[in-house]
Amino acid sequence: MTYKQISVGVGIPMIVVGALMAFIWAPTNTEFLETIEFVGGLIGILGVIFFVAGLLYSKEPILS
């Protein structure tokens, strides 16, 4: 069972916001270009981690 609220509610919006920051907002600001790209990339990477964590989450413990 996947926990879709984590994947859809947190992971995907973070990926979108990170991509928008890194690819659209950063080139328009020449003073803080590297900082905005770094923060946007970091938000995107954290979004991917939350997305994968939501896919792998199960409400019942898996006993092997």
Secondary structure, 3 states (H helix, E strand, C coil): CCCHHHHHHHHHHHHHHHHHHHHHHHHHCCCCHHHHHHHHHHHHHHHHHHHHHHHHCCCCCCCC
